[in-house]
Amino acid sequence: MPTAAGAAEGRRVLVFADARIIESSGLVDLGATMVTTNDSGSESLLYRVDGSGRTVDVVDFGADTYDVEALAPAGGNAVHVGDIGDNSRVRSSVQVYLVDLDRRRPTVTFDLVYPDGPHDAESMVIDRRGRVYLITKGFTGGGVYRTPGRPDASGTTRLERVGRVADYATDAALLPGGRHVLVRSYGSASVYTFPRFRRLRTFALPPQPQGEGVSVGPAGRVRTSSEGVRTPVLQIAVPAYVAPARPSDSSTPQPEDVSATADDDGALSDDPWLWWSVAGVVVAGALGVVGLGLGRRRRAGGD
């Protein structure tokens, strides 16, 4: 059973100054800058903001998108873009784009299909082997689907179901070391082992209007974003007496550990960094999962 730990505060690190950022869903921490995207609609736009919240670049990667909901780091100035939303569950396939922010276009497009019909998803992580994990969204939890290997850029890749989460998943991010994943909902987050998705702990997150973004960046810092105009990005406080066990820039995928198998699953006590994440992510706040997203007028995509 998941357990709770002591609380810590969330710190405002920036406010999105750009009024075009109205529904921040995905979030990637590149260090000096952060990348976000609006969910819903069909705009293939990525917003890169600096430490003050000012937009320093808008990248139109030129894809015919349906409902972009998730971002994941791809190393350097590149991100994976998950066009995976499907609120009406009508899509025959979903797409993941590998976008080089400097070249301003997708370098690779992956076409993915679920084995059991359409699903709505807002959460995506990419492991060290290039396998794509999608976590579907539902009030009673969601399924975890994975590509068998790195997806095929020349055709359609069939996903396989490999687990489930108990959360109303709005975003996810791998923690340093790649053995745990943080899955967030509107008012809470859970830490799961990776890749087996065994839930270890659930935490309250800082109150936000509709929290749909989470990132893990340099030295394992955790940041969250929310939908709404000029909303803040929060960084979870790290206790001064604790340091990450494996400091690394999580925006850069690391080489696969040859001592690990595809089914290795880290327990909580195996990764001292996770104790930092436990103390850092926990805050007091109401969950408000149901009330925070139900009455909103939506465009083509999902919540």
BELZI-V528249 format. One record per residue. N is the residue number from 0. OMEGA is omega in whole degrees, 0 to 359 (none if undefined). BURIAL is b if it has 16 or more other C-alpha atoms within 10 Angstrom, else e. Layout:
n->N omega->OMEGA burial->BURIAL
n->N omega->OMEGA burial->BURIAL
//
This chain:
n->0 omega->177 burial->e
n->1 omega->180 burial->e
n->2 omega->182 burial->e
n->3 omega->177 burial->e
n->4 omega->182 burial->e
n->5 omega->186 burial->e
n->6 omega->174 burial->b
n->7 omega->184 burial->b
n->8 omega->170 burial->b
n->9 omega->182 burial->b
n->10 omega->177 burial->e
n->11 omega->181 burial->e
n->12 omega->176 burial->e
n->13 omega->173 burial->b
n->14 omega->178 burial->b
n->15 omega->182 burial->b
n->16 omega->186 burial->b
n->17 omega->182 burial->b
n->18 omega->176 burial->e
n->19 omega->177 burial->e
n->20 omega->187 burial->b
n->21 omega->182 burial->b
n->22 omega->181 burial->b
n->23 omega->181 burial->b
n->24 omega->176 burial->b
n->25 omega->181 burial->b
n->26 omega->175 burial->b
n->27 omega->180 burial->b
n->28 omega->180 burial->b
n->29 omega->181 burial->b
n->30 omega->180 burial->e
n->31 omega->180 burial->e
n->32 omega->176 burial->b
n->33 omega->180 burial->b
n->34 omega->176 burial->b
n->35 omega->179 burial->b
n->36 omega->172 burial->b
n->37 omega->173 burial->b
n->38 omega->180 burial->b
n->39 omega->178 burial->b
n->40 omega->185 burial->e
n->41 omega->180 burial->b
n->42 omega->179 burial->b
n->43 omega->185 burial->b
n->44 omega->173 burial->b
n->45 omega->181 burial->b
n->46 omega->177 burial->b
n->47 omega->185 burial->b
n->48 omega->179 burial->b
n->49 omega->185 burial->b
n->50 omega->177 burial->e
n->51 omega->182 burial->e
n->52 omega->180 burial->b
n->53 omega->177 burial->b
n->54 omega->180 burial->b
n->55 omega->179 burial->e
n->56 omega->171 burial->e
n->57 omega->183 burial->b
n->58 omega->172 burial->b
n->59 omega->185 burial->b
n->60 omega->165 burial->b
n->61 omega->179 burial->e
n->62 omega->177 burial->e
n->63 omega->187 burial->e
n->64 omega->180 burial->b
n->65 omega->180 burial->b
n->66 omega->178 burial->b
n->67 omega->185 burial->b
n->68 omega->188 burial->b
n->69 omega->173 burial->b
n->70 omega->175 burial->b
n->71 omega->180 burial->b
n->72 omega->180 burial->b
n->73 omega->181 burial->b
n->74 omega->181 burial->b
n->75 omega->178 burial->e
n->76 omega->179 burial->e
n->77 omega->178 burial->b
n->78 omega->168 burial->b
n->79 omega->180 burial->b
n->80 omega->182 burial->b
n->81 omega->172 burial->b
n->82 omega->194 burial->b
n->83 omega->180 burial->b
n->84 omega->180 burial->b
n->85 omega->186 burial->b
n->86 omega->180 burial->b
n->87 omega->179 burial->e
n->88 omega->182 burial->e
n->89 omega->187 burial->e
n->90 omega->178 burial->b
n->91 omega->177 burial->e
n->92 omega->176 burial->b
n->93 omega->186 burial->b
n->94 omega->171 burial->b
n->95 omega->181 burial->b
n->96 omega->170 burial->b
n->97 omega->188 burial->b
n->98 omega->172 burial->b
n->99 omega->184 burial->b
n->100 omega->179 burial->b
n->101 omega->179 burial->e
n->102 omega->171 burial->e
n->103 omega->176 burial->e
n->104 omega->177 burial->b
n->105 omega->173 burial->b
n->106 omega->179 burial->e
n->107 omega->173 burial->e
n->108 omega->178 burial->b
n->109 omega->178 burial->b
n->110 omega->187 burial->b
n->111 omega->179 burial->b
n->112 omega->178 burial->b
n->113 omega->181 burial->b
n->114 omega->187 burial->e
n->115 omega->177 burial->e
n->116 omega->185 burial->e
n->117 omega->176 burial->b
n->118 omega->171 burial->b
n->119 omega->181 burial->b
n->120 omega->176 burial->b
n->121 omega->187 burial->b
n->122 omega->183 burial->b
n->123 omega->170 burial->b
n->124 omega->179 burial->b
n->125 omega->181 burial->b
n->126 omega->186 burial->b
n->127 omega->180 burial->b
n->128 omega->181 burial->e
n->129 omega->178 burial->e
n->130 omega->180 burial->e
n->131 omega->175 burial->b
n->132 omega->175 burial->b
n->133 omega->179 burial->b
n->134 omega->183 burial->b
n->135 omega->187 burial->b
n->136 omega->178 burial->b
n->137 omega->183 burial->b
n->138 omega->179 burial->e
n->139 omega->182 burial->e
n->140 omega->183 burial->e
n->141 omega->177 burial->b
n->142 omega->176 burial->b
n->143 omega->181 burial->b
n->144 omega->186 burial->b
n->145 omega->169 burial->b
n->146 omega->182 burial->b
n->147 omega->176 burial->e
n->148 omega->173 burial->e
n->149 omega->184 burial->b
n->150 omega->183 burial->b
n->151 omega->180 burial->e
n->152 omega->183 burial->e
n->153 omega->182 burial->e
n->154 omega->181 burial->e
n->155 omega->178 burial->e
n->156 omega->180 burial->b
n->157 omega->177 burial->b
n->158 omega->173 burial->b
n->159 omega->179 burial->b
n->160 omega->185 burial->b
n->161 omega->181 burial->e
n->162 omega->178 burial->e
n->163 omega->173 burial->b
n->164 omega->180 burial->b
n->165 omega->186 burial->b
n->166 omega->170 burial->b
n->167 omega->198 burial->b
n->168 omega->176 burial->b
n->169 omega->173 burial->b
n->170 omega->180 burial->b
n->171 omega->178 burial->b
n->172 omega->176 burial->b
n->173 omega->176 burial->b
n->174 omega->181 burial->b
n->175 omega->182 burial->b
n->176 omega->176 burial->b
n->177 omega->181 burial->b
n->178 omega->177 burial->b
n->179 omega->180 burial->b
n->180 omega->177 burial->b
n->181 omega->179 burial->b
n->182 omega->182 burial->b
n->183 omega->168 burial->b
n->184 omega->184 burial->b
n->185 omega->185 burial->b
n->186 omega->183 burial->b
n->187 omega->177 burial->b
n->188 omega->177 burial->b
n->189 omega->173 burial->b
n->190 omega->178 burial->b
n->191 omega->169 burial->b
n->192 omega->181 burial->b
n->193 omega->17 burial->b
n->194 omega->186 burial->b
n->195 omega->178 burial->b
n->196 omega->171 burial->b
n->197 omega->185 burial->b
n->198 omega->182 burial->b
n->199 omega->183 burial->b
n->200 omega->175 burial->b
n->201 omega->187 burial->b
n->202 omega->170 burial->b
n->203 omega->177 burial->b
n->204 omega->177 burial->b
n->205 omega->180 burial->b
n->206 omega->175 burial->b
n->207 omega->183 burial->b
n->208 omega->176 burial->b
n->209 omega->187 burial->b
n->210 omega->181 burial->b
n->211 omega->179 burial->b
n->212 omega->172 burial->b
n->213 omega->178 burial->b
n->214 omega->171 burial->b
n->215 omega->188 burial->b
n->216 omega->182 burial->b
n->217 omega->181 burial->b
n->218 omega->175 burial->b
n->219 omega->182 burial->b
n->220 omega->182 burial->b
n->221 omega->178 burial->b
n->222 omega->180 burial->b
n->223 omega->177 burial->b
n->224 omega->185 burial->b
n->225 omega->170 burial->b
n->226 omega->182 burial->b
n->227 omega->180 burial->b
n->228 omega->179 burial->b
n->229 omega->177 burial->b
n->230 omega->181 burial->b
n->231 omega->167 burial->b
n->232 omega->183 burial->b
n->233 omega->172 burial->b
n->234 omega->182 burial->b
n->235 omega->183 burial->b
n->236 omega->177 burial->b
n->237 omega->177 burial->b
n->238 omega->186 burial->e
n->239 omega->184 burial->e
n->240 omega->181 burial->e
n->241 omega->175 burial->e
n->242 omega->177 burial->e
n->243 omega->180 burial->b
n->244 omega->182 burial->b
n->245 omega->181 burial->e
n->246 omega->179 burial->e
n->247 omega->174 burial->b
n->248 omega->185 burial->b
n->249 omega->176 burial->b
n->250 omega->180 burial->b
n->251 omega->179 burial->b
n->252 omega->181 burial->b
n->253 omega->178 burial->b
n->254 omega->179 burial->e
n->255 omega->177 burial->e
n->256 omega->185 burial->e
n->257 omega->178 burial->e
n->258 omega->182 burial->e
n->259 omega->175 burial->e
n->260 omega->181 burial->e
n->261 omega->184 burial->e
n->262 omega->177 burial->e
n->263 omega->186 burial->e
n->264 omega->185 burial->b
n->265 omega->174 burial->b
n->266 omega->184 burial->e
n->267 omega->183 burial->b
n->268 omega->181 burial->e
n->269 omega->187 burial->e
n->270 omega->182 burial->b
n->271 omega->179 burial->e
n->272 omega->184 burial->b
n->273 omega->177 burial->b
n->274 omega->174 burial->b
n->275 omega->181 burial->b
n->276 omega->178 burial->b
n->277 omega->181 burial->b
n->278 omega->183 burial->b
n->279 omega->187 burial->b
n->280 omega->186 burial->b
n->281 omega->172 burial->b
n->282 omega->175 burial->b
n->283 omega->179 burial->b
n->284 omega->179 burial->e
n->285 omega->181 burial->e
n->286 omega->177 burial->b
n->287 omega->185 burial->b
n->288 omega->186 burial->b
n->289 omega->188 burial->e
n->290 omega->188 burial->e
n->291 omega->179 burial->e
n->292 omega->188 burial->e
n->293 omega->188 burial->e
n->294 omega->187 burial->e
n->295 omega->176 burial->e
n->296 omega->184 burial->e
n->297 omega->174 burial->e
n->298 omega->187 burial->e
n->299 omega->187 burial->e
n->300 omega->184 burial->b
n->301 omega->179 burial->b
n->302 omega->none burial->b
//
